[in-house]
Amino acid sequence: MDGLSNYNSFIALHKPQLLLSGVPEHFWPILCKKLRDEIFDSGLTFQLVQIDYEDCEKAPYDPLWSVIAIKDIDRSDCDHIYLIDHAWTFKANVVKSNLRNVPGLLDRMCNLMQVDAEDTDEKIEKVSQLVWKYAHTYAIGGDEFSVEDRVPVWYVLDELGSGLTHSDNPNFRAVPFIHIPDQMTYTLLFPIENVEEGEAITRNFVEGEFQDQRQRDAMLIPWRQYDHFYESYTQEEPGPNYFLEGHIVETLPTLELLAARPPPTEKLKVFSEYTYINQYLTSSDFEIVDNENDADVLWYLNHFKTFKELSESSPHKFVNQFPFEYVITIKDLLPIVARRCVGQQGHASNEQMDTYPLWLPTTFNMKTELSKLVAHYMQRKQAGLDNHWICKPYNLARGLDTYISDTLDFLCRLPLTGPKIAQKYIENPVLFDRPDVGQVKFDIRYVILLKSVNPTEVYIYSNFFLRFSNKAFAMNNFEDYEQHFTVMNYNEDAPLFRMLCAEFKQEWARQYSNYKWEDVEKRIFKMIGELFTGATMKEAPCGIAKSPQSRALYAADIMLSWNQEKGEPVMQPKLLEVNWMPDCRRACEYYPEFYNDIFSVLFLNKPAETCVKVL
């Protein structure tokens, strides 16, 4: 009974994981026993051998090791499931610090990867480049885990597990498995075909179905020859289905019911879920109310989707969102919209291989355009250009699951960790001289007011907000968050350097006397106008839809980079992202009239000196 009870408990905890990973049920009882008794018996069935390339030249993608069966293996035999240990578990942004600080790790990885170097720094550099041929990944799911906890984890298998080679038609599978009682992670190795003694054990490093074979080929670059490095990387706009994929359906307003909206004759009642609106909206033209039914203005913190229903039930009400506004706030859609407004999808004809529009860093969707990213990368490499890329999830903020790398193998592995974009890292940013630190990166956040679509009316709140890195910028130490990122207000260990825009302008005039801030800002305003032109030129779902009931507030994060125009250095704004429902606490604290000005422009057609019309 004890054995049955133990097995039932094991299944109660692990069945969802086993089913999701596709572990055949006939292996489950033996797996339970091996986990309980800590049985690691792969050495009785397999042998690790080093491959000898003495008579032929080894290609970069050729394996060093192979695993051979030393007995016949019947895939239906329930004994043939094996626990493989993980030699190294890490997050992708701490590879070098792990190798430097974890005792014995660097030597073990050098042996596994056959790295021959005397100098520790050289060993670390070589291992950090080669590790992506050996590393695999998993992520913990579930709403009970924080966003930080769900960031993908990478791991290198022990020597035998790392000796498994790739095949498109493998005879084994290897899947990560978390043993919940002790929170230990293993890899489960089990056969999917019968194997004869002496046969090599193989697995598929890139499982799953792919609509585009090139995507899979590019993901396999670390392990086999790739023949498409120099093909075109011209991008094409996807169809409407792509804009709908993965998004909750939104309804569109019934425009006939909203054609004749009389201007307000008395103070507008505002229902807001945002604390700072309730606290700082003090104008006598508005009244905060606690009931949605009583309100003229609905200001929600969650996404609103039922615009048709609102237009029919409450045509007099305003809501703080537009239908399909996510085309600018989701990172994979923003570049599509940005490229649209200039009507050019190819690359600029200059030595830097810049892409249009110049205010958008060259961006590829790693889920659908990996082969184009690879082609651009290789052609940049051939031209001797910098090749550092910053890779970001579609819809996470605060730098989470975001990495900077110039290693092609790593870039090709990242699609396994979820949908991401790869954006050319700005290697020549305009820097700001902090007297306590030196020349640092900074970005500028502008608050954007979208008042209407078709006709499109856009304003910018002129008091911008600044964020600074905490360490002097250089194109090295890419694992150092405080050197390469500017978002410090979510990092408890990092000091936050504050500066208001008025002080910044004074300091700017001192540091960059040949570049008037007014001229830089004109470029920024023109850029934002072009973005919203592109975002509203197409019907939903490909663009933001017309909705006379809608008003919206966004934040654009912008960096400045050096560029050349007619042989002269110029400051080129670069749009990093557009945020929905930005945190406006600092705006209210620095400028107490913030919401009074914004609400007057959005809802009362009253001008405000702080709000500049750009479209």
C-alpha positions as CSV (number, residue, x, y, z in Angstrom):
1,M,0.0,0.0,0.0
2,D,2.9,2.4,0.7
3,G,4.2,2.1,-2.8
4,L,0.7,2.7,-4.3
5,S,0.1,5.6,-1.9
6,N,3.5,7.1,-2.9
7,Y,2.7,6.8,-6.6
8,N,-0.8,8.3,-6.2
9,S,0.8,11.3,-4.4
10,F,3.4,11.6,-7.2
11,I,0.7,11.6,-9.9
12,A,-1.5,14.1,-8.0
13,L,1.4,16.6,-7.9
14,H,3.0,15.9,-11.3
15,K,0.4,14.7,-13.8
16,P,-0.3,18.1,-15.4
17,Q,3.5,18.5,-16.0
18,L,3.9,15.0,-17.4
19,L,1.0,15.4,-19.8
20,L,2.2,18.8,-20.9
21,S,5.7,17.5,-21.6
22,G,4.4,14.4,-23.4
23,V,5.9,11.8,-21.2
24,P,4.2,8.5,-22.0
25,E,2.2,7.1,-19.1
26,H,3.9,3.7,-19.1
27,F,7.1,5.4,-17.8
28,W,5.4,7.1,-14.9
29,P,5.7,4.4,-12.2
30,I,9.4,3.8,-12.8
31,L,10.0,7.6,-12.9
32,C,8.3,7.8,-9.5
33,K,10.6,5.1,-8.1
34,K,13.8,6.6,-9.6
35,L,12.9,10.0,-8.2
36,R,12.1,8.6,-4.7
37,D,15.2,6.5,-4.5
38,E,17.5,8.9,-6.4
39,I,18.4,6.4,-9.0
40,F,20.7,7.8,-11.7
41,D,21.3,4.7,-13.9
42,S,21.9,6.1,-17.4
43,G,25.5,4.8,-17.3
44,L,24.1,1.2,-17.5
45,T,22.5,2.0,-20.9
46,F,24.6,4.7,-22.5
47,Q,28.2,5.6,-23.1
48,L,29.6,9.1,-23.7
49,V,32.3,9.2,-26.4
50,Q,34.4,12.0,-27.8
51,I,34.2,12.5,-31.6
52,D,37.6,12.3,-33.4
53,Y,37.9,14.8,-36.3
54,E,41.6,14.0,-36.9
55,D,41.2,13.2,-40.6
56,C,38.7,16.0,-41.5
57,E,38.2,19.6,-40.5
58,K,35.7,20.2,-37.8
59,A,33.0,22.8,-38.7
60,P,31.8,25.3,-36.0
61,Y,28.5,23.4,-35.7
62,D,29.9,19.9,-35.5
63,P,29.5,18.2,-32.1
64,L,32.3,17.3,-29.8
65,W,30.6,14.4,-28.1
66,S,28.1,11.6,-28.8
67,V,26.1,9.3,-26.7
68,I,26.0,5.6,-27.8
69,A,23.6,2.9,-26.6
70,I,25.5,0.0,-25.1
71,K,22.4,-2.3,-25.2
72,D,19.3,-2.7,-27.3
73,I,16.5,-0.3,-26.2
74,D,12.8,-1.1,-26.6
75,R,10.7,2.1,-26.4
76,S,7.8,0.1,-24.8
77,D,10.0,-1.1,-21.9
78,C,9.0,1.0,-19.0
79,D,12.5,0.9,-17.4
80,H,13.9,3.1,-20.1
81,I,13.3,6.5,-18.6
82,Y,16.4,8.2,-17.1
83,L,17.1,11.1,-14.8
84,I,19.7,13.5,-16.2
85,D,21.2,16.1,-13.9
86,H,21.6,19.8,-14.6
87,A,25.2,20.9,-14.3
88,W,24.4,24.6,-14.4
89,T,21.2,26.6,-14.1
90,F,21.2,30.3,-14.8
91,K,19.4,33.4,-16.1
92,A,20.7,34.6,-19.4
93,N,21.9,38.0,-18.0
94,V,24.3,36.5,-15.4
95,V,26.4,34.0,-17.5
96,K,29.7,35.7,-17.1
97,S,29.2,36.6,-13.4
98,N,28.3,32.9,-12.7
99,L,31.4,31.6,-14.5
100,R,33.5,34.1,-12.5
101,N,32.0,33.5,-9.1
102,V,30.6,29.9,-8.8
103,P,33.4,27.6,-7.6
104,G,34.4,24.9,-10.1
105,L,31.9,26.0,-12.7
106,L,34.3,27.5,-15.2
107,D,36.6,24.5,-15.2
108,R,33.7,22.1,-15.7
109,M,32.3,24.0,-18.6
110,C,35.7,24.4,-20.2
111,N,36.1,20.6,-20.0
112,L,32.7,20.0,-21.4
113,M,33.1,22.5,-24.2
114,Q,36.8,21.6,-24.8
115,V,37.9,25.2,-24.3
116,D,41.7,25.6,-24.2
117,A,42.8,28.9,-22.8
118,E,45.2,30.0,-20.1
119,D,43.7,33.3,-19.1
120,T,40.5,33.3,-16.9
121,D,38.9,36.2,-18.8
122,E,39.5,34.4,-22.1
123,K,38.0,31.2,-20.8
124,I,34.9,33.1,-19.6
125,E,34.6,34.8,-22.9
126,K,34.8,31.6,-24.9
127,V,32.4,29.7,-22.6
128,S,29.9,32.5,-22.7
129,Q,29.9,32.3,-26.5
130,L,29.8,28.5,-26.7
131,V,27.2,27.9,-24.0
132,W,24.3,28.4,-26.3
133,K,25.2,25.2,-28.2
134,Y,24.6,23.4,-24.9
135,A,22.0,25.4,-23.0
136,H,18.3,24.6,-22.9
137,T,15.4,26.5,-21.3
138,Y,12.2,26.2,-19.4
139,A,9.9,28.7,-17.7
140,I,7.6,28.3,-14.7
141,G,4.0,29.0,-15.4
142,G,1.0,29.8,-13.2
143,D,-0.6,32.9,-11.8
144,E,0.7,32.1,-8.3
145,F,4.2,33.1,-9.5
146,S,5.3,36.7,-10.0
147,V,6.4,38.0,-13.4
148,E,10.0,37.9,-12.2
149,D,9.6,34.2,-11.2
150,R,8.3,33.4,-14.7
151,V,11.3,34.8,-16.5
152,P,12.8,31.8,-18.5
153,V,15.6,29.8,-16.9
154,W,18.5,28.3,-18.9
155,Y,20.4,25.1,-17.9
156,V,23.3,23.0,-19.2
157,L,22.9,19.2,-18.8
158,D,25.6,17.1,-17.2
159,E,28.3,15.6,-19.4
160,L,26.2,12.7,-20.7
161,G,23.1,14.9,-21.3
162,S,25.2,17.5,-23.1
163,G,26.6,14.8,-25.4
164,L,23.2,14.1,-27.0
165,T,23.2,15.3,-30.6
166,H,20.5,16.8,-32.8
167,S,18.4,15.0,-35.3
168,D,15.3,16.0,-37.3
169,N,14.2,12.4,-36.8
170,P,15.4,11.6,-33.2
171,N,15.1,8.4,-31.3
172,F,14.8,10.0,-27.9
173,R,13.2,12.9,-26.2
174,A,14.6,15.0,-23.4
175,V,12.2,17.2,-21.4
176,P,12.8,19.3,-18.2
177,F,10.9,18.2,-15.1
178,I,10.5,19.9,-11.7
179,H,10.2,17.4,-8.8
180,I,7.8,19.5,-6.7
181,P,8.5,18.1,-3.2
182,D,12.1,19.1,-3.2
183,Q,11.9,21.7,-6.0
184,M,14.7,19.9,-7.9
185,T,14.8,20.2,-11.7
186,Y,16.0,17.3,-13.8
187,T,15.7,16.3,-17.5
188,L,13.8,13.2,-18.3
189,L,15.4,11.1,-21.1
190,F,13.2,8.5,-22.8
191,P,13.0,6.6,-26.1
192,I,10.4,7.4,-28.9
193,E,12.0,4.8,-31.2
194,N,13.6,1.4,-30.7
195,V,17.4,1.7,-30.6
196,E,20.0,-1.0,-31.3
197,E,23.3,-1.4,-29.5
198,G,26.0,0.9,-30.8
199,E,23.5,3.4,-32.2
200,A,23.9,7.1,-31.4
201,I,21.2,8.6,-29.2
202,T,19.7,11.8,-30.7
203,R,17.0,14.4,-29.7
204,N,15.3,17.2,-31.5
205,F,16.7,20.5,-30.2
206,V,13.8,22.5,-31.8
207,E,10.5,20.7,-31.3
208,G,7.1,21.8,-32.5
209,E,5.3,22.7,-35.7
210,F,6.6,25.6,-37.9
211,Q,4.7,27.3,-40.7
212,D,7.9,28.7,-42.0
213,Q,10.7,26.2,-42.4
214,R,13.3,29.1,-42.5
215,Q,12.3,29.9,-38.9
216,R,13.3,26.4,-37.8
217,D,16.4,26.4,-39.9
218,A,17.6,29.6,-38.3
219,M,16.8,28.3,-34.8
220,L,19.1,25.3,-35.6
221,I,22.1,27.5,-36.6
222,P,24.2,26.5,-33.5
223,W,24.1,22.8,-34.7
224,R,24.1,22.7,-38.4
225,Q,24.9,24.5,-41.7
226,Y,22.6,27.3,-42.7
227,D,22.4,28.4,-46.3
228,H,20.4,31.6,-46.2
229,F,22.8,34.1,-44.6
230,Y,22.8,36.5,-47.6
231,E,19.2,36.6,-48.7
232,S,17.0,39.7,-48.5
233,Y,15.8,40.9,-45.1
234,T,13.1,43.2,-46.6
235,Q,10.1,43.1,-44.3
236,E,6.5,42.8,-45.3
237,E,3.4,43.9,-43.3
238,P,1.4,40.9,-42.2
239,G,-2.4,40.7,-42.8
240,P,-5.2,41.5,-40.4
241,N,-5.2,38.1,-38.8
242,Y,-1.7,38.8,-37.3
243,F,-3.1,41.9,-35.6
244,L,-5.9,39.8,-34.0
245,E,-3.8,36.8,-33.0
246,G,-3.6,36.4,-29.3
247,H,-5.8,39.4,-28.5
248,I,-9.2,39.5,-26.9
249,V,-11.9,40.5,-29.5
250,E,-12.8,44.2,-29.3
251,T,-16.1,45.6,-30.6
252,L,-16.3,48.8,-32.6
253,P,-18.6,51.7,-31.7
254,T,-21.8,52.3,-33.7
255,L,-20.7,55.6,-35.1
256,E,-24.2,56.8,-36.2
257,L,-25.2,56.9,-32.5
258,L,-22.2,59.2,-31.7
259,A,-22.6,61.6,-34.6
260,A,-24.2,64.5,-32.6
261,R,-22.6,64.7,-29.2
262,P,-23.4,68.1,-27.7
263,P,-20.6,69.8,-25.8
264,P,-20.8,69.6,-22.0
265,T,-22.8,72.4,-20.4
266,E,-21.9,71.6,-16.8
267,K,-19.0,70.1,-14.9
268,L,-18.0,66.6,-16.1
269,K,-18.4,63.8,-13.6
270,V,-15.3,61.5,-13.6
271,F,-15.1,57.9,-12.4
272,S,-11.5,56.9,-12.1
273,E,-9.7,53.8,-10.9
274,Y,-6.4,55.7,-10.8
275,T,-5.5,57.1,-7.4
276,Y,-3.6,60.1,-8.8
277,I,-6.5,61.3,-10.9
278,N,-8.8,61.2,-7.9
279,Q,-6.2,63.1,-5.9
280,Y,-4.9,65.7,-8.5
281,L,-7.8,66.4,-10.8
282,T,-8.9,69.5,-8.8
283,S,-10.3,71.8,-11.6
284,S,-13.8,73.1,-10.9
285,D,-14.8,71.8,-14.4
286,F,-14.7,68.2,-13.1
287,E,-16.1,66.3,-10.2
288,I,-14.9,62.9,-9.0
289,V,-17.7,60.4,-8.5
290,D,-17.7,56.9,-7.0
291,N,-20.3,55.3,-9.3
292,E,-19.7,54.5,-13.0
293,N,-23.3,55.0,-13.8
294,D,-23.2,58.6,-12.6
295,A,-20.0,59.4,-14.6
296,D,-19.5,61.3,-17.9
297,V,-15.8,60.1,-18.0
298,L,-14.8,56.5,-17.3
299,W,-11.1,56.1,-16.6
300,Y,-10.2,52.5,-16.2
301,L,-6.9,50.7,-15.3
302,N,-7.8,47.5,-17.2
303,H,-8.3,47.1,-20.9
304,F,-11.7,48.1,-22.2
305,K,-13.0,46.1,-25.2
306,T,-16.8,46.7,-25.5
307,F,-17.0,50.0,-27.5
308,K,-20.1,49.0,-29.4
309,E,-22.0,48.3,-26.2
310,L,-20.9,51.6,-24.7
311,S,-21.9,53.5,-27.8
312,E,-25.4,52.0,-27.6
313,S,-26.0,52.1,-23.8
314,S,-24.2,55.3,-22.9
315,P,-23.5,57.4,-26.0
316,H,-22.8,60.5,-23.8
317,K,-20.0,58.9,-21.9
318,F,-16.2,59.1,-22.6
319,V,-13.8,56.3,-22.0
320,N,-10.0,56.5,-21.7
321,Q,-9.1,54.0,-24.4
322,F,-9.4,53.6,-28.2
323,P,-10.3,50.4,-30.1
324,F,-7.2,48.5,-31.2
325,E,-4.8,51.0,-29.6
326,Y,-2.6,48.0,-28.8
327,V,-1.1,48.4,-32.4
328,I,1.3,50.9,-30.9
329,T,1.6,49.6,-27.3
330,I,2.6,46.0,-28.1
331,K,6.3,45.7,-29.1
332,D,5.8,43.4,-32.1
333,L,3.1,45.6,-33.7
334,L,4.7,49.0,-33.1
335,P,7.5,48.5,-35.7
336,I,4.9,47.4,-38.3
337,V,2.9,50.6,-37.7
338,A,6.1,52.7,-37.7
339,R,7.4,51.3,-41.0
340,R,4.0,51.9,-42.6
341,C,4.1,55.6,-42.3
342,V,7.1,56.1,-44.5
343,G,5.9,53.6,-47.1
344,Q,9.3,51.9,-47.3
345,Q,10.0,48.4,-45.9
346,G,13.6,47.9,-47.2
347,H,16.9,49.1,-45.9
348,A,18.4,52.6,-46.5
349,S,21.1,52.9,-49.0
350,N,23.9,53.9,-46.7
351,E,27.0,52.3,-45.2
352,Q,25.4,51.9,-41.8
353,M,22.5,49.7,-43.2
354,D,20.0,51.8,-41.5
355,T,16.3,50.9,-42.0
356,Y,13.3,53.2,-42.4
357,P,12.0,55.1,-40.6
358,L,15.3,56.3,-39.1
359,W,13.6,57.1,-35.8
360,L,12.8,53.4,-35.3
361,P,15.8,51.2,-34.4
362,T,16.1,48.3,-36.9
363,T,13.6,45.7,-35.5
364,F,12.8,42.1,-36.3
365,N,10.1,39.9,-34.9
366,M,12.0,36.8,-33.6
367,K,8.9,34.6,-33.8
368,T,8.2,35.3,-37.5
369,E,11.3,37.1,-38.9
370,L,14.3,35.2,-37.4
371,S,15.7,34.3,-40.8
372,K,15.5,38.0,-41.8
373,L,17.3,39.0,-38.6
374,V,20.0,36.4,-39.3
375,A,20.4,37.8,-42.9
376,H,20.7,41.3,-41.6
377,Y,23.1,40.2,-38.9
378,M,25.4,38.4,-41.3
379,Q,25.4,41.2,-43.8
380,R,26.2,43.7,-41.0
381,K,29.0,41.4,-39.9
382,Q,30.4,41.2,-43.4
383,A,30.3,45.1,-43.6
384,G,32.2,45.3,-40.2
385,L,29.3,47.0,-38.4
386,D,28.4,46.7,-34.8
387,N,26.0,43.8,-34.2
388,H,24.7,44.1,-30.7
389,W,21.0,43.6,-30.4
390,I,18.6,44.1,-27.5
391,C,15.9,41.4,-27.3
392,K,12.6,42.2,-25.5
393,P,9.4,40.2,-24.9
394,Y,6.3,41.6,-26.7
395,N,4.5,42.7,-23.6
396,L,6.7,43.1,-20.6
397,A,8.2,46.2,-19.1
398,R,11.0,47.2,-16.6
399,G,13.7,45.4,-18.6
400,L,12.3,41.9,-17.6
401,D,13.5,39.0,-19.8
402,T,15.5,41.6,-21.9
403,Y,19.0,40.9,-23.1
404,I,21.8,42.6,-25.1
405,S,24.0,40.3,-27.2
406,D,26.1,40.1,-30.3
407,T,26.2,36.3,-30.3
408,L,24.2,34.8,-33.2
409,D,23.8,31.4,-31.5
410,F,22.1,33.1,-28.5
411,L,19.9,35.2,-30.8
412,C,18.8,32.0,-32.6
413,R,18.0,30.3,-29.3
414,L,15.8,33.1,-27.8
415,P,12.6,32.3,-29.7
416,L,12.3,29.2,-27.5
417,T,11.7,31.4,-24.5
418,G,8.6,33.1,-25.9
419,P,7.7,35.8,-28.4
420,K,10.3,38.5,-28.6
421,I,11.6,41.3,-30.9
422,A,15.2,41.9,-31.6
423,Q,16.1,45.6,-31.9
424,K,19.4,47.0,-33.0
425,Y,21.1,48.2,-29.8
426,I,22.0,51.9,-30.0
427,E,25.7,51.8,-29.9
428,N,26.2,55.5,-30.4
429,P,23.8,57.2,-28.0
430,V,23.8,60.9,-27.1
431,L,25.1,60.9,-23.5
432,F,24.5,63.1,-20.5
433,D,27.3,64.1,-18.2
434,R,26.4,63.3,-14.6
435,P,29.0,65.0,-12.4
436,D,28.9,62.0,-9.9
437,V,29.3,59.3,-12.6
438,G,30.4,60.6,-16.0
439,Q,28.8,60.2,-19.4
440,V,25.7,58.1,-19.1
441,K,22.8,56.9,-21.2
442,F,19.5,58.6,-20.7
443,D,16.0,58.3,-22.1
444,I,13.1,60.8,-22.3
445,R,9.5,60.0,-21.6
446,Y,6.8,62.2,-23.3
447,V,3.2,61.9,-22.3
448,I,1.0,61.7,-25.4
449,L,-2.7,62.7,-25.6
450,L,-4.8,61.1,-28.4
451,K,-7.9,63.2,-28.7
452,S,-9.5,61.7,-31.8
453,V,-9.0,59.4,-34.8
454,N,-10.2,60.2,-38.3
455,P,-9.6,63.1,-38.0
456,T,-6.5,62.3,-35.9
457,E,-5.7,64.8,-33.2
458,V,-2.6,64.3,-31.1
459,Y,-1.0,66.5,-28.3
460,I,2.2,66.1,-26.3
461,Y,2.6,67.2,-22.7
462,S,5.6,69.5,-22.9
463,N,7.1,68.7,-19.5
464,F,8.9,65.5,-20.3
465,F,10.5,63.1,-17.8
466,L,14.0,61.8,-17.7
467,R,15.7,58.5,-16.7
468,F,19.4,58.0,-16.4
469,S,21.8,55.1,-16.2
470,N,23.9,54.9,-13.0
471,K,27.2,54.0,-14.6
472,A,29.2,55.5,-17.4
473,F,28.3,54.1,-20.8
474,A,30.6,51.9,-22.8
475,M,30.0,49.1,-25.3
476,N,31.1,46.4,-22.8
477,N,29.8,44.7,-19.6
478,F,26.4,44.0,-21.2
479,E,25.2,42.1,-18.1
480,D,25.6,45.3,-16.0
481,Y,22.0,46.6,-15.7
482,E,23.0,50.0,-14.3
483,Q,25.4,50.6,-17.2
484,H,23.0,49.8,-20.1
485,F,19.5,50.4,-18.8
486,T,17.8,53.6,-17.5
487,V,14.8,52.2,-15.6
488,M,16.0,52.4,-12.0
489,N,12.7,53.1,-10.1
490,Y,11.8,49.4,-9.9
491,N,15.3,48.3,-8.7
492,E,15.6,48.5,-4.9
493,D,19.4,48.2,-5.0
494,A,19.9,50.9,-7.6
495,P,19.9,54.6,-6.7
496,L,17.5,56.8,-8.7
497,F,18.9,60.0,-10.1
498,R,16.2,62.7,-10.5
499,M,16.1,65.8,-12.7
500,L,13.3,68.0,-13.8
501,C,13.1,69.0,-17.4
502,A,13.7,72.7,-16.7
503,E,17.0,71.9,-15.0
504,F,17.8,69.4,-17.8
505,K,17.4,72.1,-20.5
506,Q,19.7,74.4,-18.6
507,E,22.3,71.6,-18.3
508,W,21.7,70.6,-21.9
509,A,22.5,74.1,-23.1
510,R,25.8,73.9,-21.3
511,Q,26.8,70.4,-22.5
512,Y,25.5,70.7,-26.1
513,S,25.7,74.4,-26.9
514,N,25.7,73.6,-30.7
515,Y,22.4,71.6,-30.5
516,K,19.5,73.6,-29.3
517,W,16.9,71.6,-27.4
518,E,14.1,73.2,-29.3
519,D,15.5,71.7,-32.5
520,V,15.9,68.3,-30.9
521,E,12.3,68.5,-29.7
522,K,11.0,69.5,-33.1
523,R,12.4,66.2,-34.4
524,I,10.8,64.3,-31.6
525,F,7.4,65.9,-32.2
526,K,7.6,65.2,-35.9
527,M,8.4,61.6,-35.1
528,I,5.4,61.2,-32.9
529,G,3.1,62.8,-35.5
530,E,4.4,60.3,-38.1
531,L,3.8,57.4,-35.7
532,F,0.2,58.3,-35.2
533,T,-0.3,59.0,-38.9
534,G,0.8,55.4,-39.5
535,A,-1.2,54.1,-36.6
536,T,-4.5,55.6,-37.9
537,M,-4.1,55.3,-41.6
538,K,-5.6,51.7,-41.7
539,E,-8.9,50.4,-40.5
540,A,-9.1,48.2,-37.5
541,P,-7.7,45.7,-36.6
542,C,-4.6,47.0,-38.4
543,G,-4.9,50.5,-37.0
544,I,-6.5,52.5,-34.1
545,A,-10.2,52.8,-34.8
546,K,-12.3,55.9,-34.9
547,S,-14.3,56.3,-31.7
548,P,-15.8,59.8,-30.7
549,Q,-16.2,58.5,-27.2
550,S,-12.6,57.7,-26.8
551,R,-9.7,59.8,-25.3
552,A,-6.4,58.2,-24.4
553,L,-3.1,58.9,-22.7
554,Y,0.2,57.1,-23.6
555,A,3.9,57.5,-22.8
556,A,6.6,57.3,-25.4
557,D,10.2,56.4,-24.4
558,I,12.8,58.0,-26.6
559,M,16.6,57.9,-26.8
560,L,18.8,60.1,-28.9
561,S,21.6,58.7,-31.1
562,W,24.2,60.2,-33.3
563,N,23.7,60.0,-37.0
564,Q,25.1,61.6,-40.1
565,E,23.2,64.0,-42.4
566,K,25.2,65.4,-45.4
567,G,28.4,64.6,-43.6
568,E,27.4,66.4,-40.4
569,P,26.6,64.8,-37.0
570,V,23.0,65.2,-36.0
571,M,20.9,63.9,-33.1
572,Q,18.4,61.4,-34.3
573,P,15.5,60.5,-31.9
574,K,14.9,56.8,-31.6
575,L,11.5,55.5,-30.4
576,L,12.0,52.7,-28.0
577,E,8.4,51.9,-27.0
578,V,4.9,53.3,-26.3
579,N,3.3,52.5,-23.0
580,W,-0.4,52.2,-22.3
581,M,-1.6,53.5,-18.9
582,P,1.8,55.0,-17.9
583,D,2.6,55.6,-14.3
584,C,1.9,59.3,-13.8
585,R,2.8,59.6,-10.1
586,R,6.0,61.6,-10.8
587,A,4.1,63.8,-13.2
588,C,1.6,64.7,-10.5
589,E,4.2,65.3,-7.9
590,Y,6.4,67.4,-10.1
591,Y,3.6,69.3,-11.9
592,P,0.4,69.4,-9.7
593,E,-1.7,70.8,-12.6
594,F,-0.8,67.8,-14.8
595,Y,-4.3,66.2,-14.9
596,N,-6.1,69.5,-14.9
597,D,-4.3,70.5,-18.1
598,I,-4.7,67.1,-19.7
599,F,-8.4,66.7,-18.9
600,S,-9.1,70.2,-20.2
601,V,-7.5,69.5,-23.5
602,L,-9.0,66.0,-23.9
603,F,-12.6,66.6,-22.7
604,L,-13.3,70.4,-22.8
605,N,-11.5,71.5,-25.9
606,K,-9.7,74.1,-23.7
607,P,-6.1,74.8,-24.6
608,A,-3.3,74.4,-22.1
609,E,0.1,75.9,-22.4
610,T,1.7,72.6,-21.4
611,C,0.1,70.7,-24.2
612,V,1.5,71.0,-27.7
613,K,-0.5,69.9,-30.8
614,V,1.6,67.7,-33.1
615,L,-1.0,66.3,-35.4
